[in-house]
Amino acid sequence: MRAAARDPYPRSESRVSSPHPSPLKAFLLTALLCLIWGSTWVVIKSGLEDLPTLGSAAARFTLAALCMSGLCALFAAREGGARPGLALTLVLGSLNFAGSYGIVYWTESKLPSALVSVLWAVYPLLQAIVGHVFLPSERVARAQVLGFGLGFLGVAALFATDLRGLGPAALPAGAVLLLSPLISAIGTTYVKKHGGGTSSMLLNRNAMFVGAALLWIVAFASERGVPFHWTGAALFSLAYLAVFGTVVAFGLYFWLLRHSPANRLSVIAYVTPAVALVLGLVVRQEPVGPWTLAGLGLILLGVWLVHRSGLSRAPAVARPPANS
């Protein structure tokens, strides 16, 4: 993952400084964050057994936005930063939340959750490409080309093996899925370019409300008559994804962002899809074959090469997550 030239959410001058955490505490919190984000894929899949696809996503972000509103009332002033503008809110809400997550939820209704998470692991590569196009300070170096080639070779291997083996409908579903990390990379790059000095808490709260509203509109138009079955599993899925998969994970990430080096946080990009793969196999008995592991290995090797080359050219500053 290419390092950012500057933090889009810089520290406020008025923020009260806090002591750095111990290495053990930082390690445990990073591991917890990987576990939470890695588990969201299988929890989404389980929730879709009882809930409409887009209605489930809309309900998740409605609840998450309400939770974020409470956190903003308590901590936004301490975080500091300017109130987000309308354009910034609309871009993040429509692309990163409504668009990207809408595609993920739709794809998880068609494909195994583990395979969806493995394909989504190309996000850092797409982020680097979009950054190269729109951010002059994030040009791709020649040394990173090999990483891109290996990463996309891993994607091609998954399309030629695992997706093809699932049937003819899996190939177009996989192609649609790749739009999710691309859309997310575009939204993140826009925030990175225009969101300097903006309160991250207020921006994400407002964007979640926008994303939820857009998802509800599409859900009402396309899923009219599809019932919500409020089973225990459905309620757990919704609560877990909204509270832990979004709000708690968001809080952990931004706390670590201010206290840990970016190259340590970059481990999240490598560990999360592996966690999702294991949980998909254990919880839902999803198929994980040698080509699945080979494809994931090539993608993560490509991400590592791109990130390593980027770190060698500029100081590392962690970027906020696209999908929290």
C-alpha positions as MATLAB code, in Angstrom:
seq = 'MRAAARDPYPRSESRVSSPHPSPLKAFLLTALLCLIWGSTWVVIKSGLEDLPTLGSAAARFTLAALCMSGLCALFAAREGGARPGLALTLVLGSLNFAGSYGIVYWTESKLPSALVSVLWAVYPLLQAIVGHVFLPSERVARAQVLGFGLGFLGVAALFATDLRGLGPAALPAGAVLLLSPLISAIGTTYVKKHGGGTSSMLLNRNAMFVGAALLWIVAFASERGVPFHWTGAALFSLAYLAVFGTVVAFGLYFWLLRHSPANRLSVIAYVTPAVALVLGLVVRQEPVGPWTLAGLGLILLGVWLVHRSGLSRAPAVARPPANS';
ca = [
       0.000    0.000    0.000;
       1.487    3.290   -1.046;
       2.089    5.768    1.772;
       0.277    9.077    1.864;
       2.199   12.294    1.563;
       0.161   13.908    4.305;
      -2.444   12.898    6.824;
      -5.903   13.921    5.572;
      -7.006   14.104    9.190;
      -4.174   16.008   10.898;
      -4.035   16.448   14.651;
      -5.829   19.448   16.030;
      -3.622   21.961   17.849;
      -6.098   21.925   20.730;
      -6.126   18.156   21.122;
      -4.823   16.954   24.435;
      -1.827   14.737   23.843;
      -1.854   11.244   25.279;
       1.062    8.921   26.024;
       2.044    6.381   23.402;
       0.718    2.875   24.070;
       3.045    0.046   24.977;
       4.105   -2.210   22.082;
       2.019   -5.024   23.537;
      -1.108   -2.850   23.746;
      -0.640   -1.595   20.184;
      -0.131   -5.178   18.967;
      -3.240   -6.481   20.754;
      -5.439   -3.642   19.477;
      -4.159   -4.120   15.915;
      -4.866   -7.846   16.175;
      -8.379   -7.084   17.479;
      -8.971   -4.733   14.549;
      -7.843   -7.411   12.069;
     -10.165   -9.912   13.721;
     -13.149   -7.531   13.593;
     -12.666   -6.511    9.965;
     -11.824  -10.071    8.936;
     -15.027  -11.359   10.542;
     -17.365   -8.847    8.888;
     -17.380  -10.780    5.595;
     -18.827  -13.977    7.057;
     -21.221  -12.021    9.298;
     -22.599  -10.184    6.244;
     -23.122  -13.520    4.503;
     -24.926  -14.988    7.509;
     -27.200  -11.965    7.873;
     -28.263  -12.164    4.236;
     -29.972  -15.489    4.934;
     -32.749  -13.581    6.736;
     -32.502   -9.989    5.473;
     -32.855   -8.344    2.043;
     -29.507   -7.594    0.458;
     -29.541   -3.803    0.183;
     -32.041   -3.384    3.008;
     -29.548   -5.117    5.292;
     -26.781   -2.707    4.255;
     -29.103    0.290    4.683;
     -30.147   -0.827    8.171;
     -26.506   -1.343    9.127;
     -25.452    2.173    8.194;
     -28.550    3.735    9.723;
     -27.655    2.161   13.062;
     -23.966    2.959   12.625;
     -24.735    6.607   11.835;
     -26.867    6.888   14.966;
     -24.047    5.409   17.049;
     -21.564    7.790   15.437;
     -23.851   10.701   16.308;
     -23.523    9.806   19.967;
     -19.746    9.536   19.697;
     -19.536   12.863   17.898;
     -21.450   14.544   20.707;
     -18.874   13.217   23.162;
     -15.579   13.373   21.286;
     -15.796   15.495   18.101;
     -14.776   18.675   19.925;
     -11.725   16.950   21.370;
     -10.733   15.570   17.972;
     -10.903   19.035   16.427;
     -11.039   19.770   12.734;
     -13.423   21.699   10.512;
     -16.974   20.661    9.763;
     -17.081   18.662    6.500;
     -18.392   20.370    3.401;
     -21.352   19.090    1.434;
     -19.278   17.853   -1.515;
     -16.947   15.890    0.733;
     -19.868   14.291    2.566;
     -21.712   13.380   -0.630;
     -18.650   11.825   -2.256;
     -17.736    9.706    0.755;
     -21.324    8.714    1.462;
     -22.265    7.839   -2.104;
     -19.023    6.117   -3.127;
     -17.436    4.523   -0.056;
     -20.601    3.666    1.857;
     -23.546    3.342   -0.531;
     -21.707    2.317   -3.703;
     -18.859    0.201   -2.384;
     -20.790   -1.527    0.380;
     -23.860   -1.968   -1.793;
     -21.741   -3.908   -4.275;
     -20.157   -6.004   -1.507;
     -23.566   -6.955   -0.071;
     -24.962   -7.778   -3.520;
     -21.905   -9.886   -4.383;
     -22.019  -11.749   -1.082;
     -25.512  -12.890   -2.036;
     -23.928  -14.552   -5.102;
     -20.460  -15.714   -3.996;
     -18.808  -17.243   -0.899;
     -17.773  -14.606    1.634;
     -14.163  -15.830    1.728;
     -13.764  -15.430   -2.033;
     -15.300  -11.953   -1.897;
     -12.799  -10.915    0.779;
      -9.870  -12.322   -1.214;
     -10.873  -10.434   -4.362;
     -11.406   -7.237   -2.344;
      -7.793   -7.503   -1.160;
      -6.734   -5.744   -4.393;
      -7.916   -2.464   -2.842;
      -4.399   -1.203   -1.935;
      -3.297   -1.752   -5.536;
      -6.263    0.169   -6.927;
      -5.725    2.892   -4.333;
      -2.137    3.294   -5.501;
      -3.259    3.542   -9.143;
      -5.986    6.098   -8.404;
      -3.540    8.066   -6.263;
      -1.068    8.069   -9.149;
      -3.703    9.553  -11.447;
      -5.125   12.223   -9.127;
      -2.423   12.979   -6.524;
       0.853   14.414   -7.853;
       2.653   13.390   -4.654;
       1.750    9.712   -5.072;
       3.230    8.756   -8.410;
       3.789    5.059   -9.025;
       7.475    4.148   -9.350;
       8.887    1.625  -11.783;
       9.875   -0.592   -8.874;
       6.180   -1.014   -8.041;
       5.154   -2.347  -11.462;
       6.084   -5.922  -10.543;
       3.792   -5.720   -7.508;
       0.857   -4.616   -9.647;
       1.542   -7.408  -12.111;
       1.621  -10.091   -9.421;
      -1.490   -8.745   -7.706;
      -3.584   -8.708  -10.842;
      -2.173  -12.103  -11.869;
      -3.645  -13.400   -8.606;
      -7.034  -11.933   -9.540;
      -6.854  -13.536  -12.988;
      -6.007  -16.892  -11.389;
      -9.078  -16.684   -9.149;
     -11.321  -15.863  -12.118;
      -9.902  -18.757  -14.139;
     -10.252  -21.319  -11.332;
     -12.454  -20.659   -8.301;
     -14.978  -18.347   -9.959;
     -15.253  -20.456  -13.096;
     -15.833  -23.512  -10.932;
     -18.812  -21.865   -9.214;
     -20.745  -21.599  -12.479;
     -21.329  -19.066  -15.261;
     -23.056  -16.527  -12.994;
     -19.979  -16.252  -10.743;
     -17.739  -14.625  -13.361;
     -19.869  -11.491  -13.899;
     -20.493  -11.284  -10.140;
     -16.736  -11.288   -9.558;
     -16.267   -8.587  -12.189;
     -18.912   -6.413  -10.527;
     -17.232   -6.934   -7.156;
     -13.986   -5.398   -8.412;
     -15.887   -2.137   -8.875;
     -16.261   -1.948   -5.085;
     -12.581   -1.415   -4.189;
     -12.189    0.841   -7.233;
     -15.089    3.071   -6.156;
     -13.754    3.093   -2.617;
     -10.287    4.105   -3.824;
     -11.756    7.019   -5.794;
     -13.733    8.223   -2.774;
     -10.741    7.893   -0.446;
      -8.523    9.793   -2.887;
     -11.067   12.623   -3.084;
     -11.163   12.868    0.715;
      -7.380   12.744    0.820;
      -7.109   15.573   -1.694;
      -9.853   17.854   -0.375;
     -10.414   16.789    3.239;
      -7.324   18.161    4.968;
      -8.208   19.606    8.374;
     -11.701   18.096    8.351;
     -13.068   16.331   11.422;
     -12.954   12.612   10.593;
     -15.735   11.823   13.085;
     -18.165   14.386   11.689;
     -17.292   13.462    8.102;
     -17.900    9.756    8.643;
     -21.117   10.365   10.608;
     -22.553   12.595    7.898;
     -21.391   10.257    5.117;
     -22.976    7.261    6.860;
     -26.331    9.042    6.921;
     -25.962    9.829    3.202;
     -24.952    6.252    2.414;
     -27.838    4.847    4.447;
     -30.345    7.126    2.708;
     -29.118    6.138   -0.762;
     -29.156    2.453    0.125;
     -32.729    2.752    1.454;
     -33.836    4.418   -1.785;
     -32.365    1.659   -3.944;
     -33.636   -1.036   -1.567;
     -37.206    0.281   -1.678;
     -37.057    0.416   -5.470;
     -35.505   -3.024   -6.056;
     -36.491   -5.104   -3.030;
     -40.109   -4.092   -2.530;
     -41.986   -6.969   -0.987;
     -38.869   -8.790    0.215;
     -39.432   -9.324    3.952;
     -37.082   -8.702    6.851;
     -36.965  -11.826    9.019;
     -35.816  -10.516   12.397;
     -34.294  -13.732   13.669;
     -31.658  -13.817   16.371;
     -28.967  -14.331   13.728;
     -30.233  -11.350   11.722;
     -30.262   -9.055   14.760;
     -26.777  -10.193   15.758;
     -25.498   -9.588   12.235;
     -26.940   -6.096   12.081;
     -25.755   -5.087   15.552;
     -22.284   -6.583   15.123;
     -21.680   -4.971   11.731;
     -22.983   -1.557   12.805;
     -21.404   -1.355   16.256;
     -18.234   -3.451   16.008;
     -17.635   -3.676   12.255;
     -18.131    0.051   11.745;
     -18.067    2.217   14.881;
     -15.683    0.261   17.144;
     -13.360   -0.593   14.265;
     -13.401    3.062   13.164;
     -12.467    4.176   16.665;
      -9.694    1.597   17.010;
      -8.213    2.466   13.644;
      -8.075    6.193   14.229;
      -6.689    5.722   17.729;
      -3.929    3.506   16.325;
      -3.475    5.915   13.423;
      -2.343    8.596   15.875;
      -0.095    6.351   17.970;
       1.447    3.722   15.660;
       3.709    3.940   12.588;
       1.975    3.459    9.253;
       4.115    0.467    8.310;
       2.834   -1.373   11.384;
      -0.781   -0.612   10.557;
      -0.231   -1.824    7.005;
      -0.286   -5.382    8.374;
      -4.089   -5.013    8.448;
      -4.166   -5.253    4.641;
      -2.453   -8.651    4.785;
      -4.083  -10.231    7.827;
      -7.744   -9.263    7.234;
      -8.360  -11.404    4.098;
      -6.598  -14.346    5.739;
      -8.897  -14.056    8.770;
     -11.920  -13.874    6.452;
     -10.730  -16.952    4.584;
     -10.363  -19.006    7.776;
     -13.712  -17.882    9.202;
     -15.510  -18.624    5.938;
     -14.081  -22.137    6.013;
     -14.772  -22.771    9.720;
     -18.124  -21.008   10.189;
     -19.793  -21.668    6.835;
     -17.719  -24.521    5.404;
     -16.965  -22.458    2.310;
     -14.615  -24.100   -0.193;
     -10.973  -23.056    0.067;
      -8.787  -24.784   -2.505;
      -5.154  -24.482   -3.526;
      -5.989  -21.905   -6.192;
      -7.751  -19.770   -3.584;
      -4.599  -19.733   -1.480;
      -2.392  -19.183   -4.529;
      -4.514  -16.257   -5.719;
      -4.519  -14.667   -2.273;
      -0.783  -15.195   -1.986;
      -0.102  -13.445   -5.303;
      -2.399  -10.541   -4.418;
      -0.805  -10.015   -1.000;
       2.701  -10.364   -2.432;
       1.822   -7.693   -4.966;
       0.434   -5.448   -2.233;
       3.618   -5.949   -0.202;
       5.884   -5.062   -3.139;
       3.884   -1.932   -3.985;
       3.803   -0.848   -0.338;
       7.502   -1.612    0.203;
       8.553    0.415   -2.845;
       6.314    3.286   -1.752;
       7.837    3.341    1.739;
      11.327    3.517    0.262;
      10.415    6.745   -1.553;
       8.513    8.731    1.081;
       7.893    8.887    4.826;
       4.990    6.656    5.812;
       1.803    8.233    7.047;
      -1.145    5.906    7.538;
      -4.335    6.609    5.657;
      -7.848    6.141    7.000;
      -9.661    2.975    6.042;
     -11.894    3.041    3.023;
     -14.248    0.464    4.391;
     -14.449    0.660    8.139;
];
